[in-house]
Amino acid sequence: MIDSSILQGKKAAYFTLGCKLNFAETSTVAQELTRYGVKKVAKGEVADIVVVNTCSVTEVADHKCRQAIHRLVKSHPGAFVVVTGCYAQLKPQEITETDGVDLVLGNEQKGNIIPMILEGMTQQTGWSPSHRGEGRGGGFPPHYGGGSGRGSFSPACSRGDRTRYFLKVQDGCNYFCTYCTIPMARGRSRNGSIESLVEQARQVAQEGGREIVITGVNIGDFGRSTGESFFDLVKALDGVENIERYRISSIEPNLLTDEIIEYCAQSRAFMPHFHIPLQSGCDEVLRLMHRKYDTALFRHKIERIHTMMPDAFIGVDVIVGTRGETVEYFERAYDFMQSVDVSQYHVFSYSERAGTKALEIPHIVTSQEKHERSQRVLALSAQKTHDFYQRFIGTTRPVLLEHASSRKPFMNGFTDNYIRVEVPNRPDLDNQIVQVALGGFNKEEDALMGEIVA
């Protein structure tokens, strides 16, 4: 039995890169360490333990991870440094060769991170905060506890820095899109049971949470582990008392069934807000990507949402500059993106990833072309978001207000259909849903100014 008292009174720093799923998992690790007497490090303090949860969706993400690790090792000399996540899963050797790192864990080990930290700190008998400045704790080489990333489902539910909670319902992916490393980094699709997830949602309600964002890698594929379905999960969560808002973080268009759309439209708590990956508006590029839908199906889903929920906000992921995306194919994709009634595009530039099938596709898009295409789609996105916000000026919508420092003149919140709103600061209304009359744009034009009416 490893003595957990080694953690008592320690201070920990946490750093997360990447998706909402990573943030939920990091928060869960922090909650577990808190139960062992570990406190979150205050600004300016030096931590005893550092946990870095990494992303590896692009080469840029890898670079940011390396920068973050070096910066944190330097900022917290002598700390026991743990690196986990997708970058750690895919490129553990790079991290184990980084000075100052003590423990490298793949995604499969996130659910077992506390025992592995305890074991690592115990084995490094020379480890002590008094060794700060001497490099790694006791001069021991870092341990890699990687695994395949294809293990059991590790639950995670966290409160973000704002008001909403993030509930992990699914992990991994059985789709092998040609550009993507996620199946290698996170393994095959698996999920928690509806019963366990409903219980987590009830716990959020007991803590005073009002809004939950449903997260995962491919949440529409929910049920692989338990023989259930995402539609069943949606209906079960909708019945949890005192959770007033749910948002679906991202769902594949081929898995967003008409029955899910229709249920959300009349549900008690599911908001008129969807996030749907398109990736390309050109069918030829979608085939090169091995996506499981075409533009006709995507358009149908958008039109169905607007038929059932005319005020819905629809965010969309797109990738520009993939291998095989000729000038003609991009122009075709851009024309499609112009034509569909969505609210925002999240734009990613294609990045070469080792081990992916995309590397076999001819026609490489230059960095300059990627940048130009990205800027065009970002400009289109800004216009669509502006137009969406403009539609609702002069209307009244329910807004869930988020905590703000009492020194700030305004506090923020989001309407049911995901319009960011600024209202005069009222600390007593933190985490409350209020009716707000929506006025014009703020100075930055990234939110509407609002007046609380009820």
C-alpha positions as CSV (number, residue, x, y, z in Angstrom):
1,M,0.0,0.0,0.0
2,I,1.4,3.4,-1.1
3,D,1.2,6.1,1.6
4,S,-0.9,8.9,0.2
5,S,0.1,11.3,3.0
6,I,3.0,12.4,0.7
7,L,0.3,14.5,-1.1
8,Q,-1.0,16.2,2.0
9,G,-0.4,19.9,1.9
10,K,1.1,19.9,-1.6
11,K,0.2,22.5,-4.2
12,A,-0.6,21.7,-7.8
13,A,-0.7,23.6,-11.1
14,Y,-2.8,22.4,-14.0
15,F,-2.5,23.3,-17.6
16,T,-4.8,22.1,-20.4
17,L,-4.6,22.3,-24.2
18,G,-7.2,21.3,-26.7
19,C,-10.8,20.3,-26.5
20,K,-13.6,20.6,-23.9
21,L,-13.1,16.9,-23.2
22,N,-9.5,17.6,-22.0
23,F,-10.7,20.4,-19.8
24,A,-13.3,18.1,-18.2
25,E,-10.7,15.4,-17.6
26,T,-8.2,17.9,-16.1
27,S,-10.8,19.3,-13.7
28,T,-11.6,15.7,-12.6
29,V,-7.9,15.1,-11.8
30,A,-7.8,18.3,-9.8
31,Q,-10.9,17.3,-7.8
32,E,-9.4,13.9,-7.0
33,L,-6.1,15.5,-5.9
34,T,-8.0,17.9,-3.7
35,R,-9.5,15.0,-1.9
36,Y,-6.0,13.9,-1.0
37,G,-5.2,17.4,0.5
38,V,-3.6,18.9,-2.6
39,K,-4.5,22.6,-3.1
40,K,-4.5,24.5,-6.4
41,V,-1.4,26.7,-6.6
42,A,-2.1,30.5,-6.3
43,K,-0.8,32.9,-8.8
44,G,2.9,33.6,-8.2
45,E,3.4,30.5,-6.1
46,V,5.6,27.5,-7.1
47,A,3.8,24.2,-7.4
48,D,4.9,20.9,-6.0
49,I,3.0,19.0,-8.7
50,V,2.3,20.0,-12.3
51,V,-0.2,18.3,-14.5
52,V,-0.2,19.1,-18.2
53,N,-3.0,17.6,-20.3
54,T,-2.0,17.8,-24.0
55,C,-3.5,17.9,-27.4
56,S,-2.1,16.6,-30.7
57,V,-4.7,17.5,-33.3
58,T,-2.2,19.5,-35.4
59,E,1.6,20.1,-35.5
60,V,0.8,23.5,-34.1
61,A,-0.8,21.8,-31.2
62,D,2.3,19.7,-30.6
63,H,4.4,22.8,-30.7
64,K,2.2,24.5,-28.1
65,C,2.4,21.5,-25.9
66,R,6.2,21.5,-26.0
67,Q,6.3,25.2,-25.2
68,A,3.9,24.8,-22.3
69,I,5.9,21.9,-20.8
70,H,9.2,23.8,-21.0
71,R,7.5,27.0,-19.5
72,L,5.9,25.1,-16.7
73,V,9.1,23.2,-15.8
74,K,10.9,26.5,-15.6
75,S,8.2,28.2,-13.6
76,H,7.9,25.4,-11.1
77,P,11.5,24.2,-10.5
78,G,11.7,20.9,-8.7
79,A,8.0,20.1,-9.1
80,F,6.8,16.6,-9.9
81,V,5.7,17.1,-13.6
82,V,3.1,14.8,-15.2
83,V,2.3,15.0,-18.9
84,T,-0.8,13.2,-20.2
85,G,-3.2,13.5,-23.1
86,C,-3.1,12.9,-26.9
87,Y,0.5,14.3,-27.4
88,A,1.7,12.1,-24.6
89,Q,-0.1,9.1,-26.2
90,L,1.2,9.6,-29.7
91,K,4.8,10.9,-29.0
92,P,5.8,9.8,-25.5
93,Q,9.5,9.5,-26.5
94,E,9.7,13.2,-27.2
95,I,8.3,14.1,-23.8
96,T,10.4,11.6,-21.8
97,E,13.5,13.2,-23.3
98,T,12.3,16.6,-22.0
99,D,14.3,17.7,-18.9
100,G,12.1,18.1,-15.8
101,V,9.3,15.7,-16.8
102,D,8.8,12.9,-14.2
103,L,5.8,11.0,-15.5
104,V,4.3,10.6,-19.0
105,L,0.8,9.0,-19.2
106,G,-1.3,8.1,-22.2
107,N,-5.0,8.7,-22.4
108,E,-5.9,5.3,-21.0
109,Q,-4.1,6.1,-17.8
110,K,-5.9,9.4,-17.0
111,G,-8.4,7.5,-14.9
112,N,-5.5,6.0,-12.9
113,I,-3.4,9.1,-12.6
114,I,-3.5,9.5,-8.8
115,P,-2.0,6.1,-7.9
116,M,0.6,6.6,-10.6
117,I,1.6,10.0,-9.2
118,L,1.8,8.5,-5.7
119,E,3.9,5.6,-7.0
120,G,6.2,7.9,-9.0
121,M,6.7,10.3,-6.1
122,T,7.3,7.4,-3.6
123,Q,9.8,5.7,-5.9
124,Q,11.7,8.9,-6.3
125,T,12.8,8.8,-2.7
126,G,14.9,11.9,-3.2
127,W,11.9,13.9,-4.4
128,S,11.2,16.9,-2.3
129,P,10.4,20.5,-2.9
130,S,13.7,21.3,-1.3
131,H,15.3,20.0,-4.4
132,R,14.0,23.0,-6.4
133,G,16.6,24.2,-8.9
134,E,18.4,20.8,-9.1
135,G,16.5,19.7,-12.2
136,R,14.2,16.6,-11.9
137,G,13.3,15.7,-8.3
138,G,15.7,13.0,-7.4
139,G,17.6,12.8,-10.7
140,F,15.5,9.8,-11.8
141,P,14.5,9.3,-15.5
142,P,10.9,9.9,-16.3
143,H,8.5,7.0,-16.3
144,Y,6.2,6.3,-19.2
145,G,2.9,4.6,-18.3
146,G,1.4,4.8,-21.7
147,G,-0.9,2.0,-22.7
148,S,-2.8,1.7,-25.9
149,G,-5.4,4.3,-25.3
150,R,-8.1,1.7,-25.9
151,G,-9.1,0.8,-22.4
152,S,-12.2,1.4,-20.3
153,F,-14.2,4.5,-20.1
154,S,-12.9,7.1,-17.5
155,P,-15.7,9.4,-16.3
156,A,-15.2,13.1,-16.1
157,C,-17.5,16.0,-15.1
158,S,-16.2,19.4,-14.4
159,R,-17.2,23.0,-13.7
160,G,-15.3,25.4,-16.0
161,D,-14.1,28.8,-15.0
162,R,-17.5,30.1,-15.9
163,T,-21.0,28.8,-15.1
164,R,-21.4,25.7,-17.2
165,Y,-20.3,22.2,-16.5
166,F,-18.8,19.8,-18.9
167,L,-20.0,16.2,-18.8
168,K,-17.9,13.5,-20.6
169,V,-20.3,10.9,-22.0
170,Q,-18.1,9.1,-24.6
171,D,-14.4,8.7,-25.6
172,G,-12.6,7.4,-28.6
173,C,-13.6,7.0,-32.2
174,N,-14.3,4.2,-34.7
175,Y,-14.1,6.5,-37.7
176,F,-10.7,6.6,-39.4
177,C,-10.8,9.9,-41.3
178,T,-7.7,10.2,-43.4
179,Y,-6.4,13.4,-41.8
180,C,-7.0,12.4,-38.1
181,T,-5.0,10.8,-35.4
182,I,-7.7,10.7,-32.7
183,P,-8.4,6.9,-33.1
184,M,-4.7,6.4,-32.4
185,A,-4.6,8.8,-29.5
186,R,-7.9,7.9,-27.8
187,G,-8.7,4.5,-29.1
188,R,-12.0,3.0,-30.1
189,S,-15.5,4.4,-29.2
190,R,-16.6,3.7,-25.6
191,N,-18.9,5.3,-23.1
192,G,-20.4,5.4,-19.7
193,S,-23.8,4.1,-18.9
194,I,-26.9,6.3,-19.1
195,E,-27.6,5.5,-15.4
196,S,-24.1,6.7,-14.3
197,L,-24.2,9.8,-16.5
198,V,-27.7,10.8,-15.2
199,E,-26.3,10.4,-11.6
200,Q,-23.4,12.8,-12.5
201,A,-25.9,15.3,-13.9
202,R,-27.9,15.0,-10.6
203,Q,-24.7,15.8,-8.7
204,V,-24.2,18.9,-10.8
205,A,-27.7,20.0,-9.9
206,Q,-27.0,19.4,-6.2
207,E,-23.9,21.7,-6.6
208,G,-26.1,24.4,-8.1
209,G,-25.1,23.9,-11.7
210,R,-27.6,25.2,-14.2
211,E,-26.1,24.3,-17.5
212,I,-24.2,21.2,-18.8
213,V,-22.3,20.8,-22.0
214,I,-22.3,17.2,-23.2
215,T,-18.8,16.3,-24.4
216,G,-16.9,13.4,-26.0
217,V,-14.9,12.6,-29.1
218,N,-17.8,11.3,-31.2
219,I,-20.8,11.6,-29.0
220,G,-23.4,10.6,-31.6
221,D,-21.7,7.2,-31.6
222,F,-22.7,6.8,-27.9
223,G,-23.7,3.3,-26.8
224,R,-21.0,1.1,-28.2
225,S,-20.1,0.0,-24.7
226,T,-23.5,-0.3,-23.2
227,G,-26.0,-1.1,-26.1
228,E,-27.7,2.2,-25.5
229,S,-28.1,5.2,-27.9
230,F,-27.4,8.9,-27.8
231,F,-31.1,9.6,-28.3
232,D,-31.8,7.5,-25.2
233,L,-29.2,9.6,-23.3
234,V,-30.7,12.9,-24.4
235,K,-34.1,11.9,-23.2
236,A,-32.8,10.7,-19.9
237,L,-30.7,13.8,-19.2
238,D,-33.7,16.0,-20.1
239,G,-35.5,14.5,-17.1
240,V,-32.9,15.6,-14.5
241,E,-34.5,18.2,-12.3
242,N,-32.9,21.6,-11.8
243,I,-30.6,21.3,-14.8
244,E,-32.1,24.0,-17.0
245,R,-29.8,23.9,-20.0
246,Y,-28.0,21.3,-22.0
247,R,-25.8,22.0,-25.0
248,I,-24.5,19.3,-27.4
249,S,-20.8,20.1,-27.9
250,S,-20.3,18.5,-31.3
251,I,-22.1,15.8,-33.2
252,E,-21.4,14.2,-36.6
253,P,-24.1,15.2,-39.2
254,N,-24.7,11.6,-40.1
255,L,-25.4,10.8,-36.4
256,L,-27.6,13.8,-35.8
257,T,-30.8,12.0,-36.5
258,D,-34.1,13.9,-37.3
259,E,-35.6,12.4,-34.2
260,I,-32.9,14.0,-32.0
261,I,-33.5,17.3,-33.7
262,E,-37.2,17.1,-33.2
263,Y,-36.9,16.0,-29.6
264,C,-34.5,18.9,-28.8
265,A,-36.9,21.3,-30.4
266,Q,-39.7,20.4,-27.9
267,S,-37.5,19.4,-25.0
268,R,-37.5,20.9,-21.5
269,A,-33.8,21.8,-21.3
270,F,-31.9,21.2,-24.6
271,M,-31.0,24.6,-26.1
272,P,-31.5,25.7,-29.8
273,H,-27.7,25.4,-30.3
274,F,-25.8,22.8,-32.3
275,H,-22.2,22.3,-33.3
276,I,-21.7,20.1,-36.4
277,P,-18.5,19.3,-38.1
278,L,-18.6,19.8,-41.9
279,Q,-14.8,19.7,-42.6
280,S,-15.3,20.5,-46.3
281,G,-18.1,21.8,-48.4
282,C,-16.8,19.8,-51.4
283,D,-18.0,16.3,-51.9
284,E,-14.8,15.2,-53.6
285,V,-12.8,16.4,-50.6
286,L,-15.2,14.7,-48.2
287,R,-14.6,11.4,-50.0
288,L,-10.8,11.9,-49.8
289,M,-11.2,12.5,-46.1
290,H,-13.4,9.3,-45.7
291,R,-16.2,11.3,-44.1
292,K,-19.5,9.5,-43.8
293,Y,-21.8,12.0,-45.4
294,D,-22.0,14.4,-48.3
295,T,-23.0,18.0,-48.6
296,A,-26.6,17.1,-49.5
297,L,-27.1,15.4,-46.1
298,F,-25.3,18.2,-44.3
299,R,-27.6,20.8,-45.9
300,H,-30.7,18.6,-45.0
301,K,-29.6,18.6,-41.3
302,I,-29.2,22.4,-41.3
303,E,-32.6,23.0,-42.9
304,R,-34.2,20.5,-40.6
305,I,-32.8,22.3,-37.5
306,H,-34.1,25.7,-38.8
307,T,-37.5,24.2,-39.6
308,M,-37.9,23.0,-36.0
309,M,-35.9,25.7,-34.3
310,P,-35.8,28.9,-36.4
311,D,-33.7,30.8,-33.8
312,A,-31.0,28.1,-33.4
313,F,-27.3,28.9,-33.4
314,I,-25.3,26.5,-35.5
315,G,-21.5,26.3,-35.2
316,V,-19.5,24.4,-37.8
317,D,-16.0,23.0,-38.0
318,V,-14.1,23.2,-41.3
319,I,-10.6,22.3,-42.4
320,V,-8.8,24.2,-45.2
321,G,-5.8,23.1,-47.2
322,T,-6.1,19.3,-46.9
323,R,-4.2,17.2,-49.3
324,G,-6.2,16.9,-52.5
325,E,-8.0,20.3,-52.0
326,T,-7.3,21.9,-55.4
327,V,-8.2,25.5,-56.1
328,E,-11.4,24.3,-57.9
329,Y,-12.4,22.1,-54.9
330,F,-11.8,24.9,-52.4
331,E,-13.9,27.3,-54.4
332,R,-16.7,24.7,-54.6
333,A,-16.4,24.2,-50.8
334,Y,-16.4,28.0,-50.2
335,D,-19.6,28.4,-52.4
336,F,-21.3,25.7,-50.3
337,M,-20.2,27.4,-47.0
338,Q,-21.6,30.7,-48.2
339,S,-24.9,29.0,-49.2
340,V,-25.8,27.2,-45.9
341,D,-27.5,29.1,-43.1
342,V,-25.1,28.6,-40.3
343,S,-23.9,31.0,-37.5
344,Q,-20.2,30.5,-37.2
345,Y,-17.3,28.6,-38.8
346,H,-14.4,27.2,-36.6
347,V,-11.5,27.1,-39.1
348,F,-8.6,24.8,-38.9
349,S,-5.6,24.6,-41.3
350,Y,-4.7,21.1,-42.3
351,S,-1.6,19.7,-40.7
352,E,0.4,16.7,-41.8
353,R,0.1,14.0,-39.1
354,A,2.4,10.9,-39.1
355,G,0.6,7.6,-39.6
356,T,-2.5,9.0,-41.4
357,K,-3.8,8.0,-44.8
358,A,-3.9,11.6,-45.9
359,L,-0.2,11.4,-46.5
360,E,-0.9,9.1,-49.5
361,I,-3.1,11.7,-51.2
362,P,-1.4,13.7,-54.0
363,H,-1.6,17.5,-54.4
364,I,-0.2,19.4,-51.4
365,V,-1.5,22.8,-50.6
366,T,1.2,25.4,-49.8
367,S,1.3,27.2,-46.4
368,Q,0.5,30.5,-48.2
369,E,-2.6,29.0,-49.8
370,K,-3.7,27.5,-46.5
371,H,-3.4,30.9,-44.9
372,E,-5.3,32.7,-47.6
373,R,-8.1,30.1,-47.6
374,S,-8.3,30.3,-43.8
375,Q,-8.6,34.1,-43.9
376,R,-11.4,33.9,-46.4
377,V,-13.5,31.5,-44.4
378,L,-12.8,33.4,-41.1
379,A,-14.1,36.6,-42.8
380,L,-17.2,34.6,-44.0
381,S,-17.7,33.3,-40.5
382,A,-17.4,36.8,-38.9
383,Q,-20.1,38.1,-41.3
384,K,-22.4,35.1,-40.6
385,T,-22.0,35.6,-36.8
386,H,-22.6,39.3,-37.1
387,D,-25.7,38.7,-39.2
388,F,-27.1,36.2,-36.7
389,Y,-26.6,38.5,-33.8
390,Q,-28.1,41.4,-35.7
391,R,-31.3,39.4,-36.2
392,F,-32.0,39.4,-32.4
393,I,-31.4,43.1,-31.6
394,G,-34.6,44.4,-30.1
395,T,-35.7,41.0,-28.8
396,T,-35.8,39.6,-25.3
397,R,-34.0,36.3,-24.5
398,P,-33.2,34.3,-21.4
399,V,-29.5,34.7,-20.4
400,L,-27.5,32.6,-17.9
401,L,-25.2,35.1,-16.3
402,E,-21.6,34.3,-15.4
403,H,-19.5,35.4,-12.5
404,A,-17.5,38.5,-12.9
405,S,-15.2,40.4,-10.6
406,S,-17.0,43.1,-8.6
407,R,-14.5,45.6,-10.0
408,K,-15.7,45.1,-13.6
409,P,-18.5,47.2,-14.9
410,F,-20.1,44.4,-17.0
411,M,-20.8,40.7,-16.6
412,N,-21.3,38.3,-19.5
413,G,-23.7,35.5,-20.2
414,F,-25.2,33.6,-23.1
415,T,-28.8,33.5,-24.4
416,D,-30.5,30.1,-25.0
417,N,-29.4,30.3,-28.6
418,Y,-25.8,31.1,-27.7
419,I,-25.6,34.9,-28.3
420,R,-23.0,36.4,-26.0
421,V,-24.4,39.3,-24.0
422,E,-22.9,42.0,-21.7
423,V,-25.1,43.5,-19.0
424,P,-24.3,45.9,-16.1
425,N,-22.5,43.9,-13.4
426,R,-24.9,42.5,-10.7
427,P,-22.9,40.0,-8.6
428,D,-26.2,38.9,-6.9
429,L,-27.3,37.5,-10.3
430,D,-24.2,35.2,-10.9
431,N,-25.4,31.8,-12.2
432,Q,-29.0,33.1,-12.6
433,I,-31.1,33.0,-15.7
434,V,-32.7,36.3,-16.4
435,Q,-34.7,37.9,-19.2
436,V,-32.6,40.4,-21.1
437,A,-33.6,42.9,-23.7
438,L,-30.9,42.8,-26.4
439,G,-29.4,46.0,-27.7
440,G,-26.7,46.8,-30.2
441,F,-23.1,45.5,-30.4
442,N,-20.5,46.2,-27.8
443,K,-17.3,48.1,-28.7
444,E,-15.5,44.9,-29.8
445,E,-18.6,43.7,-31.7
446,D,-18.3,40.2,-30.1
447,A,-21.4,40.6,-27.9
448,L,-24.7,42.4,-27.7
449,M,-25.3,44.9,-24.9
450,G,-28.3,44.0,-22.8
451,E,-30.7,45.3,-20.2
452,I,-32.1,43.0,-17.6
453,V,-35.9,43.2,-17.7
454,A,-36.9,40.3,-15.4
